[in-house]
Amino acid sequence: MEKMKFDITEHRNLEIELHNFKNIDNEYVFYYDETNNLRKFWFKNENKFNIPISDLSKNFVLGGVTHLKSKMNFDTDTLKKI
């Protein structure tokens, strides 16, 4: 069976224009971790959280850092402060 080839350039360009994507062709490096942190998790009052403890394991959050591949050197101390 012969493989079919498709030119998606026109469709890709329409999507970029439709969604106003920026820097779409830049190369990035991603460092990520499954943090399992809730977006809004806080102490409601003394020894109580805003959600039940049993719900903590039901959440999946992906956290991370990204940077341009061409700029591999960045100041990690500044990043940690931010």
PyMOL commands that set and color helices and strands:
alter all, ss='L'
color gray80, all
select helices_A, chain A and resi 9-19+53-58+76-81
alter helices_A, ss='H'
color red, helices_A
select strands_A, chain A and resi 28-34+43-45+48-49+62-68
alter strands_A, ss='S'
color yellow, strands_A
deselect
rebuild
show_as cartoon
